[in-house]
Amino acid sequence: MFSTKANKIFQDVIEKYHVINAVDQSFVNSYNKDANLLEHLLYRKSWIDTVQWHYEDIIRDPQIDPVAALKLKRQIDASNQDRTDMVEYIDSYFLEKYSDASPKSEATINTESPAWGVDRLSILALKIFHMNEEATRADASSEHKAACQTKLNILLEQRVDLSTAIDTLLEDISKGDKYMKVYKQMKMYNDNELNPVLRSQK
């Protein structure tokens, strides 16, 4: 199943990141783009999400230098752009994969594209990893660890449900019971013409 592969890749990426555990470490994709395009995209997507997760931790430091915070905000903005770009690349993969599927007359559209479901699954993998850290942290109180274990159990259940939903959606698309319709991102804040602040500085 697709979700089994995706969850395995996400886990591998998160564990690889935490060997060095630094947002500025170098990135090497474990999958060749030409030989394993889907795996390549999933690996890159998860790495972007993992780095951004830690960007978000750093910027919440109440003692952060304002200049460093502004630089980090720019990095988060760029990471968000990379993240949404990767979602589009993954959806493009699925559009090509199921290009020969003929939607039935009664076929319906889903509330989100397959890749946005994958986006949620990637973030969920990070939540599970870090909640497990908290549930097993040696210096935490027993009450803290118990509360985090309860949350972890819910997150694990959520991963099963989300994985099943994504697999079902892909199967429905392949059978023509669902059809894909992808809307390209129309972000305005990065556009020199659509953002009034940027436009005024031209």
MODELLER restraints for C-alpha pairs under 7 A, 6 or more apart:
rsr = mdl.restraints
at = mdl.atoms
rsr.add(forms.Gaussian(group=physical.xy_distance, feature=features.Distance(at['CA:1:A'], at['CA:167:A']), mean=6.72, stdev=0.5))
rsr.add(forms.Gaussian(group=physical.xy_distance, feature=features.Distance(at['CA:2:A'], at['CA:167:A']), mean=6.27, stdev=0.5))
rsr.add(forms.Gaussian(group=physical.xy_distance, feature=features.Distance(at['CA:3:A'], at['CA:163:A']), mean=5.30, stdev=0.5))
rsr.add(forms.Gaussian(group=physical.xy_distance, feature=features.Distance(at['CA:3:A'], at['CA:167:A']), mean=6.32, stdev=0.5))
rsr.add(forms.Gaussian(group=physical.xy_distance, feature=features.Distance(at['CA:6:A'], at['CA:42:A']), mean=6.74, stdev=0.5))
rsr.add(forms.Gaussian(group=physical.xy_distance, feature=features.Distance(at['CA:9:A'], at['CA:43:A']), mean=6.18, stdev=0.5))
rsr.add(forms.Gaussian(group=physical.xy_distance, feature=features.Distance(at['CA:10:A'], at['CA:43:A']), mean=6.80, stdev=0.5))
rsr.add(forms.Gaussian(group=physical.xy_distance, feature=features.Distance(at['CA:10:A'], at['CA:46:A']), mean=5.71, stdev=0.5))
rsr.add(forms.Gaussian(group=physical.xy_distance, feature=features.Distance(at['CA:10:A'], at['CA:122:A']), mean=6.31, stdev=0.5))
rsr.add(forms.Gaussian(group=physical.xy_distance, feature=features.Distance(at['CA:10:A'], at['CA:125:A']), mean=6.53, stdev=0.5))
rsr.add(forms.Gaussian(group=physical.xy_distance, feature=features.Distance(at['CA:11:A'], at['CA:125:A']), mean=6.80, stdev=0.5))
rsr.add(forms.Gaussian(group=physical.xy_distance, feature=features.Distance(at['CA:13:A'], at['CA:43:A']), mean=6.61, stdev=0.5))
rsr.add(forms.Gaussian(group=physical.xy_distance, feature=features.Distance(at['CA:13:A'], at['CA:46:A']), mean=6.46, stdev=0.5))
rsr.add(forms.Gaussian(group=physical.xy_distance, feature=features.Distance(at['CA:13:A'], at['CA:47:A']), mean=6.21, stdev=0.5))
rsr.add(forms.Gaussian(group=physical.xy_distance, feature=features.Distance(at['CA:14:A'], at['CA:50:A']), mean=6.54, stdev=0.5))
rsr.add(forms.Gaussian(group=physical.xy_distance, feature=features.Distance(at['CA:23:A'], at['CA:51:A']), mean=5.45, stdev=0.5))
rsr.add(forms.Gaussian(group=physical.xy_distance, feature=features.Distance(at['CA:23:A'], at['CA:54:A']), mean=6.78, stdev=0.5))
rsr.add(forms.Gaussian(group=physical.xy_distance, feature=features.Distance(at['CA:29:A'], at['CA:40:A']), mean=6.73, stdev=0.5))
rsr.add(forms.Gaussian(group=physical.xy_distance, feature=features.Distance(at['CA:29:A'], at['CA:43:A']), mean=6.64, stdev=0.5))
rsr.add(forms.Gaussian(group=physical.xy_distance, feature=features.Distance(at['CA:29:A'], at['CA:44:A']), mean=6.69, stdev=0.5))
rsr.add(forms.Gaussian(group=physical.xy_distance, feature=features.Distance(at['CA:31:A'], at['CA:39:A']), mean=6.21, stdev=0.5))
rsr.add(forms.Gaussian(group=physical.xy_distance, feature=features.Distance(at['CA:31:A'], at['CA:40:A']), mean=4.83, stdev=0.5))
rsr.add(forms.Gaussian(group=physical.xy_distance, feature=features.Distance(at['CA:32:A'], at['CA:40:A']), mean=6.19, stdev=0.5))
rsr.add(forms.Gaussian(group=physical.xy_distance, feature=features.Distance(at['CA:33:A'], at['CA:40:A']), mean=5.47, stdev=0.5))
rsr.add(forms.Gaussian(group=physical.xy_distance, feature=features.Distance(at['CA:41:A'], at['CA:90:A']), mean=6.56, stdev=0.5))
rsr.add(forms.Gaussian(group=physical.xy_distance, feature=features.Distance(at['CA:45:A'], at['CA:83:A']), mean=6.55, stdev=0.5))
rsr.add(forms.Gaussian(group=physical.xy_distance, feature=features.Distance(at['CA:45:A'], at['CA:86:A']), mean=5.99, stdev=0.5))
rsr.add(forms.Gaussian(group=physical.xy_distance, feature=features.Distance(at['CA:46:A'], at['CA:122:A']), mean=5.95, stdev=0.5))
rsr.add(forms.Gaussian(group=physical.xy_distance, feature=features.Distance(at['CA:48:A'], at['CA:79:A']), mean=6.67, stdev=0.5))
rsr.add(forms.Gaussian(group=physical.xy_distance, feature=features.Distance(at['CA:48:A'], at['CA:83:A']), mean=6.43, stdev=0.5))
rsr.add(forms.Gaussian(group=physical.xy_distance, feature=features.Distance(at['CA:49:A'], at['CA:123:A']), mean=6.78, stdev=0.5))
rsr.add(forms.Gaussian(group=physical.xy_distance, feature=features.Distance(at['CA:50:A'], at['CA:126:A']), mean=6.96, stdev=0.5))
rsr.add(forms.Gaussian(group=physical.xy_distance, feature=features.Distance(at['CA:52:A'], at['CA:76:A']), mean=6.52, stdev=0.5))
rsr.add(forms.Gaussian(group=physical.xy_distance, feature=features.Distance(at['CA:52:A'], at['CA:79:A']), mean=6.53, stdev=0.5))
rsr.add(forms.Gaussian(group=physical.xy_distance, feature=features.Distance(at['CA:55:A'], at['CA:76:A']), mean=6.78, stdev=0.5))
rsr.add(forms.Gaussian(group=physical.xy_distance, feature=features.Distance(at['CA:59:A'], at['CA:69:A']), mean=6.11, stdev=0.5))
rsr.add(forms.Gaussian(group=physical.xy_distance, feature=features.Distance(at['CA:59:A'], at['CA:72:A']), mean=6.90, stdev=0.5))
rsr.add(forms.Gaussian(group=physical.xy_distance, feature=features.Distance(at['CA:87:A'], at['CA:115:A']), mean=5.35, stdev=0.5))
rsr.add(forms.Gaussian(group=physical.xy_distance, feature=features.Distance(at['CA:87:A'], at['CA:116:A']), mean=6.39, stdev=0.5))
rsr.add(forms.Gaussian(group=physical.xy_distance, feature=features.Distance(at['CA:87:A'], at['CA:119:A']), mean=6.94, stdev=0.5))
rsr.add(forms.Gaussian(group=physical.xy_distance, feature=features.Distance(at['CA:90:A'], at['CA:115:A']), mean=5.69, stdev=0.5))
rsr.add(forms.Gaussian(group=physical.xy_distance, feature=features.Distance(at['CA:91:A'], at['CA:114:A']), mean=6.58, stdev=0.5))
rsr.add(forms.Gaussian(group=physical.xy_distance, feature=features.Distance(at['CA:91:A'], at['CA:115:A']), mean=5.22, stdev=0.5))
rsr.add(forms.Gaussian(group=physical.xy_distance, feature=features.Distance(at['CA:98:A'], at['CA:174:A']), mean=6.05, stdev=0.5))
rsr.add(forms.Gaussian(group=physical.xy_distance, feature=features.Distance(at['CA:101:A'], at['CA:174:A']), mean=5.62, stdev=0.5))
rsr.add(forms.Gaussian(group=physical.xy_distance, feature=features.Distance(at['CA:101:A'], at['CA:175:A']), mean=6.74, stdev=0.5))
rsr.add(forms.Gaussian(group=physical.xy_distance, feature=features.Distance(at['CA:101:A'], at['CA:176:A']), mean=6.03, stdev=0.5))
rsr.add(forms.Gaussian(group=physical.xy_distance, feature=features.Distance(at['CA:102:A'], at['CA:176:A']), mean=5.42, stdev=0.5))
rsr.add(forms.Gaussian(group=physical.xy_distance, feature=features.Distance(at['CA:103:A'], at['CA:176:A']), mean=3.93, stdev=0.5))
rsr.add(forms.Gaussian(group=physical.xy_distance, feature=features.Distance(at['CA:103:A'], at['CA:177:A']), mean=6.24, stdev=0.5))
rsr.add(forms.Gaussian(group=physical.xy_distance, feature=features.Distance(at['CA:103:A'], at['CA:178:A']), mean=6.59, stdev=0.5))
rsr.add(forms.Gaussian(group=physical.xy_distance, feature=features.Distance(at['CA:103:A'], at['CA:179:A']), mean=5.97, stdev=0.5))
rsr.add(forms.Gaussian(group=physical.xy_distance, feature=features.Distance(at['CA:104:A'], at['CA:176:A']), mean=5.26, stdev=0.5))
rsr.add(forms.Gaussian(group=physical.xy_distance, feature=features.Distance(at['CA:104:A'], at['CA:177:A']), mean=6.06, stdev=0.5))
rsr.add(forms.Gaussian(group=physical.xy_distance, feature=features.Distance(at['CA:107:A'], at['CA:176:A']), mean=6.40, stdev=0.5))
rsr.add(forms.Gaussian(group=physical.xy_distance, feature=features.Distance(at['CA:107:A'], at['CA:177:A']), mean=4.61, stdev=0.5))
rsr.add(forms.Gaussian(group=physical.xy_distance, feature=features.Distance(at['CA:107:A'], at['CA:178:A']), mean=4.90, stdev=0.5))
rsr.add(forms.Gaussian(group=physical.xy_distance, feature=features.Distance(at['CA:107:A'], at['CA:179:A']), mean=6.48, stdev=0.5))
rsr.add(forms.Gaussian(group=physical.xy_distance, feature=features.Distance(at['CA:108:A'], at['CA:177:A']), mean=6.70, stdev=0.5))
rsr.add(forms.Gaussian(group=physical.xy_distance, feature=features.Distance(at['CA:108:A'], at['CA:178:A']), mean=4.93, stdev=0.5))
rsr.add(forms.Gaussian(group=physical.xy_distance, feature=features.Distance(at['CA:108:A'], at['CA:179:A']), mean=6.28, stdev=0.5))
rsr.add(forms.Gaussian(group=physical.xy_distance, feature=features.Distance(at['CA:109:A'], at['CA:178:A']), mean=5.57, stdev=0.5))
rsr.add(forms.Gaussian(group=physical.xy_distance, feature=features.Distance(at['CA:109:A'], at['CA:179:A']), mean=5.42, stdev=0.5))
rsr.add(forms.Gaussian(group=physical.xy_distance, feature=features.Distance(at['CA:109:A'], at['CA:180:A']), mean=6.49, stdev=0.5))
rsr.add(forms.Gaussian(group=physical.xy_distance, feature=features.Distance(at['CA:113:A'], at['CA:180:A']), mean=6.63, stdev=0.5))
rsr.add(forms.Gaussian(group=physical.xy_distance, feature=features.Distance(at['CA:113:A'], at['CA:182:A']), mean=6.59, stdev=0.5))
rsr.add(forms.Gaussian(group=physical.xy_distance, feature=features.Distance(at['CA:114:A'], at['CA:166:A']), mean=6.51, stdev=0.5))
rsr.add(forms.Gaussian(group=physical.xy_distance, feature=features.Distance(at['CA:117:A'], at['CA:166:A']), mean=6.41, stdev=0.5))
rsr.add(forms.Gaussian(group=physical.xy_distance, feature=features.Distance(at['CA:121:A'], at['CA:159:A']), mean=6.98, stdev=0.5))
rsr.add(forms.Gaussian(group=physical.xy_distance, feature=features.Distance(at['CA:121:A'], at['CA:162:A']), mean=6.97, stdev=0.5))
rsr.add(forms.Gaussian(group=physical.xy_distance, feature=features.Distance(at['CA:124:A'], at['CA:159:A']), mean=6.93, stdev=0.5))
rsr.add(forms.Gaussian(group=physical.xy_distance, feature=features.Distance(at['CA:128:A'], at['CA:152:A']), mean=6.24, stdev=0.5))
rsr.add(forms.Gaussian(group=physical.xy_distance, feature=features.Distance(at['CA:128:A'], at['CA:155:A']), mean=6.26, stdev=0.5))
rsr.add(forms.Gaussian(group=physical.xy_distance, feature=features.Distance(at['CA:128:A'], at['CA:156:A']), mean=6.99, stdev=0.5))
rsr.add(forms.Gaussian(group=physical.xy_distance, feature=features.Distance(at['CA:131:A'], at['CA:148:A']), mean=6.21, stdev=0.5))
rsr.add(forms.Gaussian(group=physical.xy_distance, feature=features.Distance(at['CA:131:A'], at['CA:152:A']), mean=5.86, stdev=0.5))
rsr.add(forms.Gaussian(group=physical.xy_distance, feature=features.Distance(at['CA:132:A'], at['CA:152:A']), mean=6.43, stdev=0.5))
rsr.add(forms.Gaussian(group=physical.xy_distance, feature=features.Distance(at['CA:134:A'], at['CA:145:A']), mean=6.37, stdev=0.5))
rsr.add(forms.Gaussian(group=physical.xy_distance, feature=features.Distance(at['CA:134:A'], at['CA:148:A']), mean=6.29, stdev=0.5))
rsr.add(forms.Gaussian(group=physical.xy_distance, feature=features.Distance(at['CA:135:A'], at['CA:145:A']), mean=4.21, stdev=0.5))
rsr.add(forms.Gaussian(group=physical.xy_distance, feature=features.Distance(at['CA:135:A'], at['CA:146:A']), mean=6.67, stdev=0.5))
rsr.add(forms.Gaussian(group=physical.xy_distance, feature=features.Distance(at['CA:135:A'], at['CA:148:A']), mean=4.92, stdev=0.5))
rsr.add(forms.Gaussian(group=physical.xy_distance, feature=features.Distance(at['CA:135:A'], at['CA:149:A']), mean=5.16, stdev=0.5))
rsr.add(forms.Gaussian(group=physical.xy_distance, feature=features.Distance(at['CA:136:A'], at['CA:145:A']), mean=6.33, stdev=0.5))
rsr.add(forms.Gaussian(group=physical.xy_distance, feature=features.Distance(at['CA:172:A'], at['CA:178:A']), mean=5.28, stdev=0.5))
rsr.add(forms.Gaussian(group=physical.xy_distance, feature=features.Distance(at['CA:173:A'], at['CA:179:A']), mean=5.40, stdev=0.5))
rsr.add(forms.Gaussian(group=physical.xy_distance, feature=features.Distance(at['CA:188:A'], at['CA:194:A']), mean=5.34, stdev=0.5))
rsr.add(forms.Gaussian(group=physical.xy_distance, feature=features.Distance(at['CA:188:A'], at['CA:195:A']), mean=5.82, stdev=0.5))
rsr.add(forms.Gaussian(group=physical.xy_distance, feature=features.Distance(at['CA:189:A'], at['CA:195:A']), mean=5.06, stdev=0.5))
rsr.add(forms.Gaussian(group=physical.xy_distance, feature=features.Distance(at['CA:192:A'], at['CA:198:A']), mean=5.18, stdev=0.5))
rsr.add(forms.Gaussian(group=physical.xy_distance, feature=features.Distance(at['CA:192:A'], at['CA:199:A']), mean=5.19, stdev=0.5))
rsr.add(forms.Gaussian(group=physical.xy_distance, feature=features.Distance(at['CA:193:A'], at['CA:199:A']), mean=5.35, stdev=0.5))
